[in-house]
Amino acid sequence: MVSKKRKNNICVIGVGRFGTAIIDELIEQNIPVLAIDMDEKQLSKYSNYPLVTLINTDATDINTLQSIGIEEIETIIVATPNNIEIVAVLLELNIEHIIARASSTRNARVLKQIGVDLIIRPEVESGIRTALIAANSSFIKFSKSLTELGNGFVIGSSQLLNSKLINVELKSLKFNKLGVTLVL
């Protein structure tokens, strides 16, 4: 049972490849996770992680979700495809923030119409990122740290390895003339 509103806790419903990637990143960020999946084998990979609470259940069963206190979790990520029934139950329970995976354009449209806060299309988003990297040869060596912000903007991080640049004032490097903005 989850107790009182936990703004830092996140629930991930569906522990397949996408859900696993989400949970792994949340663990890396030291954020407590409630993981829900019908497949006990999928959940078992997190049995030794103290930050992860595992619930083996059907997320379309409103009574079960209420019994585990799902309403107390502020953000719920529905990582499983074919998730309209799960999202409908969460909306019925007045969940504050729902992030849902869309498996198609049609699925995304339905999720938006029923009131999902944020819709993620992993295949589309990773395809965009891959195209950005492939289309710009300078991105290839930095591809692990790139994030596409939209409207042609990309943000990334890089490690300073050139000893000639150490202890040099940033303004003297004239990055703006290269179309680069530094974010510190």
C-alpha positions as CSV (number, residue, x, y, z in Angstrom):
1,M,0.0,0.0,0.0
2,V,1.3,3.4,-1.0
3,S,0.8,6.0,1.7
4,K,0.1,9.8,1.4
5,K,0.8,11.7,-1.8
6,R,4.3,11.1,-2.9
7,K,5.3,13.7,-5.4
8,N,8.7,12.1,-6.0
9,N,7.4,8.6,-6.6
10,I,6.6,7.5,-10.2
11,C,4.6,4.5,-11.2
12,V,5.5,2.7,-14.4
13,I,2.9,0.4,-15.8
14,G,4.4,-2.1,-18.2
15,V,7.9,-3.5,-17.7
16,G,8.7,-4.4,-21.3
17,R,11.7,-2.8,-23.2
18,F,10.3,0.7,-23.0
19,G,9.2,0.4,-19.4
20,T,12.5,-1.1,-18.4
21,A,14.4,1.8,-20.0
22,I,12.3,4.2,-18.0
23,I,12.8,2.3,-14.7
24,D,16.5,2.0,-15.3
25,E,16.8,5.8,-15.8
26,L,14.7,6.5,-12.7
27,I,16.8,4.2,-10.6
28,E,19.9,6.0,-12.0
29,Q,18.3,9.3,-10.8
30,N,17.6,7.7,-7.4
31,I,13.8,8.1,-7.8
32,P,11.5,5.6,-6.1
33,V,9.4,3.6,-8.6
34,L,6.2,1.6,-8.4
35,A,6.4,-1.0,-11.2
36,I,3.2,-2.7,-12.3
37,D,3.0,-5.6,-14.8
38,M,0.9,-8.7,-15.3
39,D,4.1,-10.7,-16.1
40,E,5.9,-11.6,-12.8
41,K,9.0,-12.6,-14.9
42,Q,9.3,-9.0,-16.2
43,L,9.1,-7.7,-12.6
44,S,11.6,-10.1,-11.2
45,K,14.6,-8.3,-12.8
46,Y,14.0,-5.5,-10.2
47,S,13.5,-7.8,-7.1
48,N,16.9,-6.6,-5.7
49,Y,16.4,-2.9,-6.1
50,P,15.2,-1.2,-2.9
51,L,13.9,1.9,-4.8
52,V,11.5,-0.3,-6.8
53,T,8.2,-1.6,-5.4
54,L,6.9,-4.4,-7.6
55,I,3.2,-5.1,-8.1
56,N,2.1,-8.1,-10.2
57,T,-1.4,-7.3,-11.3
58,D,-3.8,-6.3,-14.1
59,A,-3.6,-2.5,-14.4
60,T,-7.1,-2.4,-15.9
61,D,-8.7,-3.6,-12.6
62,I,-9.8,-0.4,-10.9
63,N,-10.4,-2.1,-7.5
64,T,-6.8,-3.5,-7.4
65,L,-5.3,-0.2,-8.3
66,Q,-7.3,1.5,-5.6
67,S,-6.3,-1.2,-3.1
68,I,-2.6,-0.4,-3.7
69,G,-3.2,3.3,-3.3
70,I,-2.4,4.3,-6.9
71,E,-4.2,7.6,-6.4
72,E,-1.4,8.6,-4.1
73,I,1.2,8.5,-6.9
74,E,1.4,11.9,-8.7
75,T,2.9,10.7,-12.0
76,I,2.0,7.5,-13.8
77,I,3.7,6.3,-16.9
78,V,1.8,3.9,-19.0
79,A,4.6,2.2,-20.9
80,T,2.6,-0.6,-22.4
81,P,1.1,-0.4,-25.9
82,N,-2.6,-1.0,-26.3
83,N,-3.2,1.0,-23.2
84,I,-6.6,2.8,-23.6
85,E,-8.3,0.7,-20.9
86,I,-5.5,1.3,-18.4
87,V,-5.5,5.1,-19.2
88,A,-9.4,5.1,-18.8
89,V,-9.1,3.6,-15.4
90,L,-6.4,6.1,-14.3
91,L,-8.5,9.0,-15.5
92,E,-11.5,7.6,-13.6
93,L,-9.3,7.6,-10.5
94,N,-8.4,11.3,-11.2
95,I,-4.6,10.6,-11.5
96,E,-2.9,14.0,-11.7
97,H,-0.2,13.3,-14.4
98,I,-0.4,10.6,-16.9
99,I,2.3,10.0,-19.5
100,A,1.3,7.3,-22.0
101,R,3.0,5.5,-24.8
102,A,1.3,5.7,-28.1
103,S,1.8,2.8,-30.5
104,S,0.4,4.7,-33.6
105,T,-0.9,8.0,-34.7
106,R,-4.5,6.8,-34.2
107,N,-3.6,5.7,-30.6
108,A,-2.0,9.0,-29.9
109,R,-5.1,10.9,-31.1
110,V,-7.4,8.8,-28.9
111,L,-5.1,9.3,-25.9
112,K,-5.1,13.0,-26.4
113,Q,-8.8,13.1,-26.8
114,I,-9.4,11.3,-23.5
115,G,-7.1,13.6,-21.6
116,V,-3.6,12.2,-21.4
117,D,-1.1,14.9,-20.2
118,L,1.9,13.7,-22.3
119,I,2.0,11.2,-25.1
120,I,5.3,9.5,-26.0
121,R,5.9,7.7,-29.3
122,P,9.3,6.0,-28.7
123,E,9.7,4.7,-32.2
124,V,9.0,8.1,-33.8
125,E,11.1,10.0,-31.3
126,S,14.1,7.7,-31.6
127,G,13.7,7.8,-35.4
128,I,13.9,11.6,-35.3
129,R,17.0,11.5,-33.1
130,T,18.6,8.9,-35.4
131,A,17.9,11.1,-38.4
132,L,19.4,14.2,-36.7
133,I,22.6,12.2,-35.9
134,A,22.8,10.8,-39.4
135,A,22.2,14.1,-41.2
136,N,24.8,16.0,-39.3
137,S,28.2,14.3,-39.2
138,S,29.4,16.5,-36.2
139,F,26.6,14.9,-34.1
140,I,27.8,11.3,-34.6
141,K,30.6,11.6,-32.0
142,F,28.3,13.2,-29.5
143,S,25.2,11.1,-30.2
144,K,25.0,9.6,-26.7
145,S,24.4,13.0,-25.1
146,L,22.2,14.7,-27.6
147,T,18.6,15.6,-27.0
148,E,16.4,17.2,-29.7
149,L,14.4,20.1,-28.3
150,G,12.3,20.8,-31.3
151,N,12.3,23.6,-33.8
152,G,15.7,22.7,-35.0
153,F,17.4,22.9,-31.6
154,V,19.5,20.2,-30.1
155,I,21.2,20.2,-26.7
156,G,24.1,18.0,-25.7
157,S,27.1,17.7,-23.5
158,S,30.7,17.2,-24.3
159,Q,33.9,16.6,-22.3
160,L,36.7,19.1,-22.8
161,L,39.7,17.2,-23.9
162,N,41.7,19.8,-25.8
163,S,44.3,21.1,-23.3
164,K,44.6,24.4,-25.3
165,L,41.0,25.2,-24.2
166,I,41.6,24.7,-20.5
167,N,41.5,28.0,-18.5
168,V,40.4,30.0,-21.6
169,E,37.5,32.5,-21.2
170,L,34.4,31.2,-22.9
171,K,33.7,34.6,-24.6
172,S,37.1,34.5,-26.3
173,L,36.1,31.2,-28.0
174,K,33.4,33.0,-30.0
175,F,31.0,30.1,-30.1
176,N,28.1,32.4,-31.1
177,K,29.8,32.9,-34.5
178,L,29.6,29.2,-35.0
179,G,25.9,29.1,-34.1
180,V,26.6,27.4,-30.8
181,T,25.1,28.6,-27.5
182,L,26.6,27.3,-24.3
183,V,24.3,26.3,-21.5
184,L,26.0,26.0,-18.1
